[in-house]
Amino acid sequence: VSAVGGTDPFCSVPVAAIQSRGRSIRLEDGSWEKITYVPGVVEQEEAKRLSMDDLSSVFDREIDHPGSEERERLDASTRVVCLSDYQFGKVSELGGTPEAVARVARMLNDVKADIASRGGYQEIILADVGDSTEGFGNITQQQQTNDLALTDQIRAVQRMHAEALRMLAPLCDRLVYVAVPSNHCAVRTGTGR
């Protein structure tokens, strides 16, 4: 069942109207086992389980760091690259997640080319300054306009940031990654809270 928009095929009600789900399973002895679960918690656990599968292929490859001669030529200043407002999962007139990923990848390639043209830096700070995912509980509209479930939003951002780290690591002697919380990435108890 899609967590975003549409009608639940079993209950024939809008997915957005479902507050909780119950499941009954008939056991071999004829008795029933019933559970009620929250789909968002299932997605969070899935994100924890799968996140390294997406990232390990990025970091399994060898990263060439600057040699001692190259280190002497590195710009002694610090370059700060701010990553902001991807809102992966959001659908708008600019498209959905595939188009957003393409725009961010193009931007990262431009940043890499610019840093490389300057000979690299001793230090690069890669800063996630907010709203990397669209989220699911910031405004009511998100329930109808997202093209990714929360788990996949998080995994898409993890993968993009891992690729950015890998891309910039060879262009510096020290790379620092920092992130801040934001309203789109907050887990809320209800829409607008």
Backbone bond lengths (Angstrom), bond angles and torsions (degrees), N, CA, C in turn:
res aa  C-N    CA-C-N  psi(-1)  N-CA   C-N-CA  omega(-1)  CA-C   N-CA-C  phi
1 V - - - 1.449 - - 1.516 107.92 -
2 S 1.294 117.29 129.38 1.456 121.67 177.55 1.518 109.70 -69.12
3 A 1.350 116.10 137.47 1.454 120.60 178.17 1.518 111.17 -84.51
4 V 1.313 117.70 -4.85 1.454 121.73 -175.33 1.518 109.68 -121.38
5 G 1.319 117.35 113.38 1.453 122.24 175.02 1.520 113.23 62.62
6 G 1.337 116.00 -178.81 1.453 121.56 176.18 1.515 113.28 82.10
7 T 1.328 114.36 -178.29 1.459 122.33 -178.99 1.519 109.13 -113.72
8 D 1.312 115.89 136.38 1.461 121.17 178.43 1.528 108.29 -66.36
9 P 1.345 118.42 123.82 1.458 120.57 -175.67 1.534 113.95 -68.43
10 F 1.322 117.28 -23.48 1.453 120.38 -178.46 1.528 111.54 -85.45
11 C 1.335 116.38 -45.50 1.465 120.74 -174.83 1.525 113.53 -95.95
12 S 1.322 119.24 -13.29 1.465 124.06 -178.56 1.522 113.00 58.22
13 V 1.336 116.38 38.91 1.461 121.50 173.66 1.526 107.85 -127.22
14 P 1.341 118.37 158.85 1.467 119.31 177.59 1.530 110.88 -59.09
15 V 1.320 116.65 137.27 1.468 121.27 -179.77 1.523 110.13 -57.15
16 A 1.342 117.25 -38.85 1.465 120.66 -178.65 1.525 112.47 -62.24
17 A 1.330 118.20 -21.29 1.464 121.27 -177.97 1.520 112.61 -84.16
18 I 1.316 118.60 -12.66 1.463 121.46 -176.01 1.520 109.10 -78.41
19 Q 1.331 116.71 119.98 1.461 122.74 179.87 1.526 111.55 -85.06
20 S 1.318 116.63 -39.11 1.462 121.08 177.63 1.521 107.81 -155.20
21 R 1.311 115.80 165.18 1.455 120.96 -179.19 1.518 109.16 -122.09
22 G 1.324 115.85 146.60 1.451 121.41 174.21 1.516 108.46 -120.09
23 R 1.306 116.21 153.28 1.461 119.88 179.18 1.518 108.52 -141.70
24 S 1.296 115.91 128.74 1.462 121.09 176.72 1.523 109.06 -114.43
25 I 1.317 115.18 134.29 1.465 120.66 -179.78 1.527 107.51 -125.55
26 R 1.305 114.99 128.50 1.459 119.37 178.60 1.523 109.16 -79.88
27 L 1.324 116.33 126.17 1.456 121.98 -179.28 1.533 109.59 -86.79
28 E 1.330 116.43 165.39 1.468 121.45 -177.58 1.521 112.48 -59.00
29 D 1.346 117.78 -32.20 1.468 119.78 -178.73 1.530 112.84 -81.30
30 G 1.339 117.54 3.75 1.455 121.74 177.84 1.516 114.18 94.47
31 S 1.331 117.07 -10.05 1.462 119.50 178.61 1.529 110.02 -81.99
32 W 1.313 116.03 173.21 1.465 121.40 -177.25 1.516 110.62 -116.93
33 E 1.290 116.45 144.74 1.464 124.13 172.19 1.518 105.82 -114.23
34 K 1.325 117.43 126.50 1.461 120.14 -178.69 1.521 109.53 -124.27
35 I 1.321 115.91 135.94 1.458 121.35 174.99 1.531 108.56 -130.84
36 T 1.296 115.32 154.97 1.462 122.59 169.59 1.523 105.26 -122.79
37 Y 1.317 117.19 131.40 1.450 119.17 -177.32 1.517 111.00 -136.28
38 V 1.322 115.26 162.84 1.457 122.82 179.22 1.525 107.44 -106.70
39 P 1.329 118.29 116.22 1.467 120.64 -177.39 1.525 113.76 -55.27
40 G 1.336 118.59 -34.75 1.465 121.03 -179.51 1.515 112.78 -61.36
41 V 1.334 116.80 -36.29 1.471 120.61 178.18 1.526 109.53 -68.24
42 V 1.326 116.98 -38.79 1.465 121.10 176.70 1.524 109.28 -59.51
43 E 1.337 116.94 -44.53 1.466 120.90 179.86 1.524 111.48 -63.54
44 Q 1.342 117.02 -40.44 1.463 119.70 179.72 1.527 110.95 -63.14
45 E 1.320 117.39 -42.76 1.459 120.68 178.29 1.531 110.59 -64.87
46 E 1.317 116.52 -39.09 1.463 120.91 178.13 1.529 110.17 -63.72
47 A 1.333 116.72 -39.22 1.466 120.67 178.74 1.523 110.58 -62.86
48 K 1.320 116.85 -42.13 1.468 120.24 178.31 1.522 110.62 -62.15
49 R 1.327 116.21 -43.18 1.461 121.04 -176.19 1.526 111.88 -68.71
50 L 1.319 117.33 -40.61 1.461 120.71 -171.24 1.521 114.55 -94.48
51 S 1.313 119.04 -14.81 1.458 119.93 -170.75 1.525 112.59 -58.79
52 M 1.311 118.92 -39.20 1.461 119.79 -178.81 1.524 112.17 -71.69
53 D 1.334 117.57 -26.90 1.461 118.99 176.06 1.518 110.83 -60.43
54 D 1.312 116.71 -38.89 1.459 120.92 179.47 1.522 112.12 -72.78
55 L 1.325 117.06 -30.44 1.460 120.30 -172.67 1.522 113.83 -93.39
56 S 1.319 117.76 -28.18 1.462 119.20 -174.03 1.521 111.96 -60.61
57 S 1.325 118.45 -35.62 1.465 120.13 -179.54 1.522 111.43 -66.88
58 V 1.330 116.91 -25.13 1.464 119.77 177.60 1.516 109.86 -72.74
59 F 1.334 116.34 -45.89 1.454 120.10 -173.32 1.526 113.89 -89.07
60 D 1.330 118.27 -8.68 1.455 120.73 176.98 1.531 111.99 -70.49
61 R 1.327 116.36 -22.65 1.470 120.14 179.91 1.525 109.52 -78.66
62 E 1.318 115.92 147.16 1.464 121.90 179.57 1.519 110.13 -68.22
63 I 1.334 116.61 138.21 1.463 121.69 175.97 1.515 108.13 -108.40
64 D 1.327 116.68 123.85 1.462 121.70 177.72 1.522 108.98 -84.81
65 H 1.326 116.71 114.82 1.459 121.21 177.58 1.527 108.94 -93.61
66 P 1.324 117.05 157.73 1.466 118.86 179.59 1.522 111.85 -59.26
67 G 1.323 116.42 137.47 1.452 121.64 175.48 1.522 110.19 -75.63
68 S 1.338 118.16 178.20 1.468 121.14 -175.62 1.529 111.81 -62.49
69 E 1.340 118.10 -39.90 1.471 119.78 178.00 1.520 110.80 -66.21
70 E 1.317 116.56 -41.67 1.461 120.10 179.38 1.524 111.05 -65.48
71 R 1.331 117.46 -35.20 1.465 120.93 179.79 1.522 111.29 -61.32
72 E 1.332 117.14 -37.17 1.461 120.77 179.59 1.520 111.41 -65.25
73 R 1.319 117.76 -27.25 1.457 121.29 -177.87 1.526 113.11 -90.39
74 L 1.341 117.55 -8.78 1.463 120.44 -178.67 1.523 110.73 -64.86
75 D 1.324 116.00 141.81 1.449 122.12 174.95 1.526 107.85 -60.50
76 A 1.319 117.71 129.76 1.462 121.76 -175.70 1.526 112.96 -74.04
77 S 1.314 117.37 -10.85 1.464 119.44 -179.73 1.536 110.65 -81.70
78 T 1.311 115.11 175.16 1.462 121.97 179.27 1.517 109.22 -106.86
79 R 1.326 116.55 133.05 1.468 122.08 175.51 1.517 107.55 -101.11
80 V 1.323 116.86 128.93 1.455 122.06 177.90 1.525 108.25 -109.16
81 V 1.329 116.03 123.76 1.468 122.37 177.74 1.518 106.64 -111.62
82 C 1.337 116.00 114.55 1.469 121.18 -178.04 1.526 109.85 -96.95
83 L 1.316 115.60 124.79 1.462 122.96 177.24 1.525 107.06 -105.21
84 S 1.331 116.72 124.64 1.454 118.45 -172.89 1.518 112.03 -152.16
85 D 1.334 114.94 145.72 1.464 123.19 167.99 1.522 115.23 59.15
86 Y 1.329 118.22 39.26 1.475 118.52 171.75 1.518 109.27 -63.93
87 Q 1.327 114.28 -43.43 1.456 122.69 -174.36 1.535 110.97 50.41
88 F 1.349 115.66 46.54 1.458 120.13 177.20 1.522 109.40 -54.85
89 G 1.305 116.59 131.75 1.450 123.07 -176.81 1.516 111.91 111.34
90 K 1.320 117.00 -19.42 1.467 121.26 -176.79 1.529 110.59 -83.49
91 V 1.322 115.58 142.21 1.455 122.10 174.00 1.531 107.42 -114.48
92 S 1.329 116.21 129.71 1.459 120.96 178.71 1.518 108.81 -146.57
93 E 1.327 116.09 -169.31 1.465 119.87 178.78 1.529 112.15 -63.78
94 L 1.334 117.71 -16.65 1.465 121.65 177.61 1.527 112.59 -87.22
95 G 1.316 117.16 -1.82 1.459 121.59 -179.39 1.518 110.53 110.80
96 G 1.325 115.31 -161.30 1.458 121.56 -178.34 1.516 111.33 -116.23
97 T 1.314 115.06 -151.00 1.460 120.29 -176.95 1.524 113.38 -61.24
98 P 1.347 120.78 -43.30 1.473 118.53 179.85 1.532 112.83 -57.48
99 E 1.317 116.62 -39.32 1.459 119.67 179.35 1.532 111.11 -70.64
100 A 1.339 116.86 -38.07 1.469 120.18 177.83 1.528 110.73 -65.16
101 V 1.328 116.91 -42.28 1.472 120.32 178.10 1.533 109.81 -60.86
102 A 1.319 117.15 -42.53 1.472 120.72 179.36 1.529 110.93 -62.69
103 R 1.343 117.41 -41.48 1.473 120.28 179.14 1.523 111.16 -64.68
104 V 1.348 117.06 -44.33 1.463 120.43 -179.56 1.534 110.04 -65.75
105 A 1.326 118.06 -42.09 1.474 120.98 178.43 1.527 110.74 -61.28
106 R 1.326 116.62 -41.27 1.471 120.70 178.32 1.534 110.21 -63.48
107 M 1.324 116.94 -42.62 1.458 121.16 178.14 1.528 110.91 -62.56
108 L 1.329 116.80 -44.56 1.469 119.75 -179.96 1.525 111.37 -63.56
109 N 1.333 117.30 -38.32 1.466 120.15 176.41 1.527 110.96 -63.81
110 D 1.335 117.22 -38.59 1.470 120.82 176.77 1.523 111.19 -64.79
111 V 1.335 116.86 -42.79 1.469 121.04 178.19 1.526 109.69 -62.95
112 K 1.319 117.06 -45.05 1.471 120.84 179.03 1.529 110.63 -59.38
113 A 1.323 117.16 -44.90 1.468 120.92 -179.61 1.524 110.93 -63.35
114 D 1.330 116.88 -40.60 1.464 120.27 179.28 1.524 110.93 -64.59
115 I 1.334 116.88 -45.96 1.468 120.43 179.74 1.529 110.32 -63.50
116 A 1.326 116.30 -43.11 1.477 120.22 179.32 1.525 110.79 -62.17
117 S 1.331 117.56 -39.30 1.472 120.65 -179.05 1.522 111.82 -65.69
118 R 1.336 116.63 -21.51 1.462 121.51 178.55 1.528 112.03 -94.15
119 G 1.319 116.61 1.10 1.456 120.88 177.99 1.513 114.85 86.63
120 G 1.326 118.16 4.89 1.463 121.84 178.49 1.521 112.11 90.40
121 Y 1.320 115.73 175.45 1.469 122.88 -178.43 1.513 109.07 -132.98
122 Q 1.321 115.53 154.02 1.460 117.73 174.60 1.522 110.23 -65.01
123 E 1.337 116.58 -36.15 1.461 119.77 -179.01 1.528 110.09 -137.06
124 I 1.326 115.18 136.81 1.462 121.87 172.35 1.522 107.00 -124.32
125 I 1.325 115.45 131.44 1.452 120.91 174.48 1.524 107.16 -106.93
126 L 1.317 116.28 120.87 1.458 122.79 176.41 1.521 105.86 -100.83
127 A 1.342 117.31 111.32 1.461 121.74 -172.97 1.520 111.63 -114.85
128 D 1.332 116.18 117.91 1.463 121.55 171.32 1.524 105.34 -85.86
129 V 1.340 116.21 104.19 1.461 119.72 -173.82 1.523 113.17 -99.65
130 G 1.340 117.32 14.77 1.451 119.11 167.59 1.513 116.94 128.14
131 D 1.319 114.20 158.29 1.462 125.39 174.64 1.528 113.44 57.92
132 S 1.310 115.64 42.01 1.466 119.32 178.67 1.526 111.99 -72.67
133 T 1.337 117.58 -28.66 1.466 120.95 174.48 1.523 108.87 -111.70
134 E 1.318 116.67 159.24 1.462 120.48 174.37 1.520 110.26 -74.74
135 G 1.338 116.93 -29.33 1.448 120.79 -178.51 1.521 110.62 81.47
136 F 1.327 115.39 -169.44 1.458 119.61 -177.74 1.516 112.42 -143.58
137 G 1.322 118.98 -6.21 1.453 119.32 -175.71 1.507 113.85 -133.72
138 N 1.318 118.39 21.28 1.455 121.09 -178.61 1.527 110.84 -81.97
139 I 1.330 116.50 -47.30 1.467 122.26 176.39 1.527 108.66 -139.10
140 T 1.308 117.20 158.28 1.463 121.69 -177.52 1.521 111.90 -59.31
141 Q 1.313 117.47 -38.20 1.467 122.39 -176.05 1.526 112.86 -56.24
142 Q 1.349 117.51 -30.03 1.466 120.14 -177.60 1.526 112.07 -59.67
143 Q 1.313 117.21 -27.26 1.458 120.08 -178.78 1.523 111.37 -67.58
144 Q 1.328 117.40 -22.94 1.461 120.92 -178.61 1.523 113.89 -106.95
145 T 1.332 117.97 -16.40 1.468 119.19 -172.25 1.521 115.06 -109.79
146 N 1.321 119.02 -8.92 1.468 119.70 -179.90 1.523 111.22 -71.67
147 D 1.342 116.50 143.27 1.467 119.88 174.48 1.529 111.79 -106.53
148 L 1.336 117.15 -0.20 1.464 121.87 175.70 1.525 109.44 -133.12
149 A 1.321 115.85 142.92 1.457 120.53 170.56 1.526 108.01 -69.07
150 L 1.313 117.30 163.58 1.458 121.56 -177.06 1.522 112.26 -55.76
151 T 1.329 117.12 -43.92 1.468 120.70 179.21 1.526 111.03 -54.68
152 D 1.320 116.31 -47.22 1.460 120.11 -177.31 1.525 112.10 -71.74
153 Q 1.329 117.42 -30.13 1.466 119.91 174.04 1.532 109.80 -61.22
154 I 1.334 115.22 -47.80 1.465 120.49 -179.08 1.525 110.40 -62.97
155 R 1.319 116.91 -44.24 1.469 120.48 -178.72 1.520 110.86 -64.63
156 A 1.335 118.03 -38.22 1.469 120.72 179.09 1.527 110.07 -63.50
157 V 1.326 117.12 -42.24 1.469 120.50 179.26 1.522 110.45 -67.60
158 Q 1.334 117.25 -43.62 1.467 119.55 178.17 1.523 110.80 -56.30
159 R 1.318 115.50 -45.80 1.468 119.44 -178.57 1.527 110.96 -64.94
160 M 1.343 117.22 -43.25 1.466 119.90 -179.52 1.520 110.90 -63.07
161 H 1.342 117.20 -42.22 1.459 119.95 179.92 1.525 111.61 -69.10
162 A 1.321 117.06 -36.21 1.465 119.77 176.29 1.529 110.40 -62.86
163 E 1.328 116.71 -42.55 1.469 120.44 177.76 1.526 110.62 -63.92
164 A 1.332 117.54 -39.06 1.467 120.72 178.73 1.529 110.80 -64.11
165 L 1.336 116.58 -43.32 1.469 120.21 177.51 1.524 110.86 -60.28
166 R 1.303 115.66 -45.88 1.461 120.76 -179.44 1.527 111.52 -64.50
167 M 1.319 116.61 -38.60 1.450 122.09 -178.21 1.532 112.05 -67.97
168 L 1.320 116.91 -37.98 1.470 120.64 -174.80 1.525 113.50 -91.70
169 A 1.327 118.29 -20.46 1.466 121.50 -177.43 1.528 113.74 -55.16
170 P 1.331 119.82 -41.33 1.464 118.67 -179.99 1.532 114.33 -70.30
171 L 1.316 117.49 -8.13 1.462 121.26 -175.28 1.524 112.87 -100.79
172 C 1.344 116.25 11.28 1.457 119.50 -179.42 1.520 110.40 -153.56
173 D 1.328 113.82 166.86 1.452 119.73 175.90 1.527 110.87 -88.74
174 R 1.333 116.34 -28.79 1.469 121.65 -178.91 1.521 108.54 -140.71
175 L 1.344 116.23 129.25 1.460 121.06 178.60 1.519 108.62 -121.93
176 V 1.328 116.52 129.28 1.459 122.21 -178.64 1.523 107.70 -118.53
177 Y 1.339 116.58 133.75 1.458 121.81 176.02 1.513 108.38 -112.60
178 V 1.336 116.71 128.41 1.462 121.35 176.29 1.524 108.40 -131.30
179 A 1.331 116.59 154.07 1.462 121.26 178.83 1.517 109.29 -145.12
180 V 1.315 115.42 149.59 1.459 121.35 176.39 1.525 108.74 -122.25
181 P 1.341 118.16 152.82 1.467 119.99 175.40 1.526 110.09 -72.70
182 S 1.308 116.14 162.44 1.460 120.03 -179.85 1.517 109.99 -151.29
183 N 1.327 116.54 167.96 1.459 119.24 -175.42 1.531 112.71 -65.63
184 H 1.325 118.90 -38.49 1.462 119.95 -179.61 1.524 111.16 -68.44
185 C 1.307 117.40 -29.50 1.465 121.03 -175.70 1.534 112.46 -92.25
186 A 1.319 117.30 0.58 1.467 120.24 -178.88 1.523 110.47 -77.13
187 V 1.320 116.11 140.45 1.464 120.80 172.62 1.511 105.85 -90.50
188 R 1.320 116.57 121.33 1.456 122.27 -174.07 1.518 110.34 -114.15
189 T 1.313 115.36 162.43 1.463 119.37 179.06 1.521 111.91 -84.82
190 G 1.298 117.84 -10.98 1.465 121.81 177.90 1.518 109.86 -175.42
191 T 1.297 117.29 163.76 1.447 122.23 -177.20 1.526 110.50 -57.33
192 G 1.325 115.05 128.57 1.454 121.26 176.59 1.508 115.52 81.28
193 R 1.335 118.50 1.22 1.460 120.51 -179.48 1.515 110.18 -98.43
